[in-house]
Amino acid sequence: MAPTSDREPAHGREDADGTLWFTVRAAAAFIGGSPQTIYAWERRGHLTDPRHDEHGRRIYSQQQIAAAHRTARSYNPATRRRTA
């Protein structure tokens, strides 16, 4: 992963009700990861029901991306808390 200063800023598109929407590339920048991470979340079912922008690209809301990020982290043994 690139250092924070080398990453492009994450720019979402805001709709009329204030929801931010991100393309796969912008979503990856938003989480500080790569587009491959977003594609993996799609394959695993963490991200479902994308909308499509005027160019036919999949877009996800900020809430969808944040929920997928939490779900992916909960499945990662390195980020789980021990209960014992």
Stockholm file with secondary structure:
# STOCKHOLM 1.0

chainA/1-84         MAPTSDREPAHGREDADGTLWFTVRAAAAFIGGSPQTIYAWERRGHLTDPRHDEHGRRIYSQQQIAAAHRTARSYNPATRRRTA
#=GR chainA/1-84 SS CCCGGGSCCCCCEECTTSCEEEEHHHHHHHHTSCHHHHHHHHHHTSSCSCEECTTSCEEEEHHHHHHHHHHHHHHCTTTCCCCC
#=GC SS_cons        CCCGGGSCCCCCEECTTSCEEEEHHHHHHHHTSCHHHHHHHHHHTSSCSCEECTTSCEEEEHHHHHHHHHHHHHHCTTTCCCCC
//
